Amino acid sequence: MKPAIVLFLCFAGAALGQAPGPSTHPGIVLYGQAKYSEAIRSLEIATKSNEHKTDADIWNYLGLAYFAKGELKKSYKAFEKSVDLSPSSSIFRANLADAYLATGAGEKGAPVGR
C-alpha cells in the first residue's frame, strides 16, 4: 500500500474516532459522504464565520478534506490551526504529524508529540 493511502486511512480513522455533536456542521456531513470539494467549500466558509472560526473540529475536518483532495500544504495548515485551538487533542496532533510527514516536512512534526 502506498504511504499516502496509508496516511489517508489513518486520517479517516481519526475522523471516525470523533463523535460528531448533535448539530453536526454540513461540511462535516459532506466529508463523511466523501464529497471533499463540497466539504472544503463549506468548511472554508465556516472557518471565516464568528460561530466556527475557533472550532477545532471544523479546522480538523477541513484538513482531512484537503488531504483527501491531495492539497497537502493546505491540509497541514488547517491541522496546525486545529492543534492551536485544541492542543490537548491527540487526534489533531496525530493528523498534523501525519500531514507533515506526507508533505516531507517531517522535521516540523517532531515537536507535535511533545
ABEGO torsion letter per residue (X at the ends): XBAAAAAAAAAAAAAAABBBBABBBAAAAAAAAGBAAAAAAAAAAAAABAAAAABAAAAAAAAAAAAAAGBAAAAAAAAAAAAAABAABAAAAAAAAAAAAAAGAAAAAAAAAX
